[in-house]
Amino acid sequence: MNHNDQQFAAQNIRAQYMEKQSTELDALRELDAKVKRPANIFAYVFGSIGAIVMGAGMSLVMTDIGATLGLASAMVPGIAIGVVGLAMALVTYPIYKRLLQGRKKKYAPQILELSDKIVNL
């Protein structure tokens, strides 16, 4: 390993132990994540719950779980539960878009101000 390689490796190791200074770009990234995170969490959780409910309805229709539960005919309740889950899954994206749009509108002035500072340096 030559001297330049040793210096490079030493600088990389040293950088790991130095206190990281926050920049305006880091603040902009954090603010962007703050805008998107709640909408993403909602979409993942609500969409997953909708898929699970739809799967439960499908299981009632396609298996003998209904008989185990004491239902004479599990077809109608299974279809109803599946349709509810399907509806939940279908409305997830429009609700996500509305949440995201509202948060973008709320934080737009801060993001635009910070990005103008970065761009006009």
C-alpha positions as CSV (number, residue, x, y, z in Angstrom):
1,M,0.0,0.0,0.0
2,N,1.6,3.3,-1.1
3,H,1.5,6.5,0.9
4,N,-1.5,8.0,-0.9
5,D,-3.6,4.9,-0.3
6,Q,-2.7,5.0,3.4
7,Q,-3.7,8.6,3.6
8,F,-7.0,8.0,1.9
9,A,-7.8,5.0,4.2
10,A,-6.8,7.1,7.3
11,Q,-9.0,10.0,6.2
12,N,-12.0,7.6,5.6
13,I,-11.5,6.1,9.1
14,R,-11.1,9.6,10.6
15,A,-14.3,10.9,9.0
16,Q,-16.3,8.2,10.8
17,Y,-15.2,9.6,14.1
18,M,-15.7,13.2,13.4
19,E,-18.9,15.0,14.5
20,K,-21.0,15.4,11.4
21,Q,-22.0,19.0,10.7
22,S,-25.5,19.6,9.7
23,T,-25.9,21.5,6.4
24,E,-28.9,23.2,4.8
25,L,-29.2,20.3,2.4
26,D,-29.5,17.9,5.3
27,A,-32.2,20.1,6.8
28,L,-34.0,20.1,3.5
29,R,-33.9,16.3,3.3
30,E,-35.2,16.0,6.8
31,L,-38.0,18.4,6.1
32,D,-38.9,16.5,2.9
33,A,-39.0,13.2,4.9
34,K,-41.2,14.9,7.5
35,V,-43.7,15.7,4.8
36,K,-43.7,12.3,3.2
37,R,-43.4,10.0,6.2
38,P,-46.9,10.2,7.7
39,A,-48.6,9.6,4.3
40,N,-46.3,6.6,3.6
41,I,-46.9,5.1,7.0
42,F,-50.7,5.5,6.5
43,A,-50.6,3.9,3.1
44,Y,-48.5,0.9,4.2
45,V,-50.6,0.2,7.3
46,F,-54.1,0.9,5.9
47,G,-53.3,-0.9,2.6
48,S,-51.9,-3.9,4.5
49,I,-54.9,-4.1,6.7
50,G,-57.2,-3.9,3.7
51,A,-55.3,-6.8,2.0
52,I,-55.5,-8.9,5.2
53,V,-59.3,-8.3,5.5
54,M,-59.8,-9.1,1.8
55,G,-57.7,-12.3,2.3
56,A,-59.8,-13.3,5.3
57,G,-63.0,-13.0,3.2
58,M,-61.4,-15.0,0.5
59,S,-60.4,-17.7,3.0
60,L,-64.0,-17.9,4.2
61,V,-65.2,-18.4,0.7
62,M,-62.6,-20.9,-0.5
63,T,-61.9,-23.1,2.5
64,D,-63.9,-24.9,5.2
65,I,-63.1,-22.3,7.9
66,G,-66.7,-21.2,7.9
67,A,-67.8,-24.7,8.8
68,T,-65.2,-24.7,11.6
69,L,-66.7,-21.4,12.9
70,G,-70.2,-22.9,12.8
71,L,-71.5,-21.0,9.7
72,A,-73.9,-23.0,7.6
73,S,-72.8,-21.1,4.4
74,A,-69.7,-19.0,4.6
75,M,-70.1,-17.7,1.0
76,V,-72.1,-14.5,1.8
77,P,-70.1,-13.4,4.8
78,G,-66.9,-14.2,3.0
79,I,-67.9,-12.2,0.0
80,A,-69.0,-9.3,2.2
81,I,-65.7,-9.3,4.2
82,G,-63.7,-9.6,1.0
83,V,-65.5,-6.6,-0.6
84,V,-64.8,-4.5,2.5
85,G,-61.1,-5.4,2.3
86,L,-61.1,-4.6,-1.4
87,A,-62.7,-1.3,-0.8
88,M,-60.1,-0.5,1.9
89,A,-57.3,-1.4,-0.5
90,L,-58.8,0.7,-3.3
91,V,-59.3,3.9,-1.3
92,T,-55.7,3.7,0.1
93,Y,-54.1,5.5,-2.8
94,P,-56.6,8.5,-3.0
95,I,-56.3,9.0,0.7
96,Y,-52.5,8.8,0.5
97,K,-52.5,11.4,-2.2
98,R,-54.8,13.7,-0.2
99,L,-52.6,13.4,2.9
100,L,-49.5,14.0,1.0
101,Q,-50.9,17.0,-0.9
102,G,-52.1,18.6,2.4
103,R,-48.7,18.1,4.0
104,K,-47.0,19.5,0.9
105,K,-49.2,22.6,1.1
106,K,-48.4,23.0,4.8
107,Y,-44.6,22.8,4.5
108,A,-44.2,24.3,1.0
109,P,-43.1,27.8,2.2
110,Q,-40.4,26.3,4.5
111,I,-39.1,23.9,1.8
112,L,-39.1,26.6,-0.9
113,E,-37.3,29.1,1.4
114,L,-34.6,26.5,2.3
115,S,-34.2,25.3,-1.3
116,D,-33.8,28.9,-2.5
117,K,-31.0,29.4,0.0
118,I,-29.2,26.3,-1.3
119,V,-29.7,27.1,-5.0
120,N,-28.7,30.8,-4.7
121,L,-25.4,30.2,-2.8
